[in-house]
Amino acid sequence: MAYSSSATPKPVRPTVLCHNTASSWIAALAELLHDQSVNAVYTSMLLRAFQTGAALATDHALPVVTDERINEVTVDPTGVPREKINTTIGDRLRQWLAGQNRAGLWRGELQRRPSAHSGVLTTATPTPTTPTPRGPPLSPDQPSSVARSTTSIPP
């Protein structure tokens, strides 16, 4: 369907993934990616992430590799006394309402646990090894015929 500026956009209804529908969503994801090339499956240690990865890995005959370094950020106050939760939230809310440190007040996770947010993404893309009619021939001392890009997020 082509885009038309005169078209009226349809309202978007957010999708909520509920516990009792998660298995159907996982199955749909595995089916969607069934014919795609998948070389590896990495998940966090979270059970629902592992279950999603396992469905995809099983379909592609791959192992699931769990890595705690990619765990989701948790805001679960389990084990924290209610008084401390109320005090912390109350203090932060008062600071925010007073206009103090609004940018960094709720984003302290990055400063407290920088290693939890670090990662490396590496991709390799084959490039032609034969000379093109417009360019000179490749010399033997030129680098490999693989263009490599690496993005690293410092800890």
C-alpha positions, 0 to 999 in steps of 0.5 A, a space after each residue: 500500500 502506497 503512502 498518501 498524505 490524504 489518507 486518514 491514519 488509523 488509531 493504533 491500539 497498544 498490544 499488551 502481552 499478558 501472562 496467559 497469552 505469552 505462549 501464543 506470542 512466542 509461537 507466532 514469533 517462532 513462526 514468523 522467523 521460521 524461514 529466516 537465517 538465524 545463527 545464534 540465540 542469546 537471551 538474558 537470564 529472565 525466564 520469559 526471555 529464555 522461553 522466547 529464545 528457546 522457541 526460536 532456537 529449537 526451530 533452528 536447531 540452535 542452543 540458547 546462550 544465556 548471558 546475565 550481562 544482557 539482563 533487563 534493568 530491574 525496578 523490582 523492590 522485592 526485599 527492600 523495606 517499605 519505609 526505604 521505598 517510600 523515603 526514596 520515592 518521596 525524596 526523588 519526587 520532592 526533588 523533581 517537583 522542585 525542579 532539581 536534577 530532573 534529567 538525571 533523577 530517574 536515570 541513575 541506573 546508568 551511573 550505578 551499574 555501567 557494566 550492565 549497559 555495555 555491549 559489543 555489536 559486530 557485523 561482517 559484510 562481504 565485499 566484491 574481490 574482483 575489480 570494477 571497470 571504473 576502478 583499479 585492480 586490487 593489490 595483494 597488500 590491500 586488506 581483506 575483502 570483508 568490510 567489518 564494522 564494530 560498535 562498542 558501548 564503553 562500560 
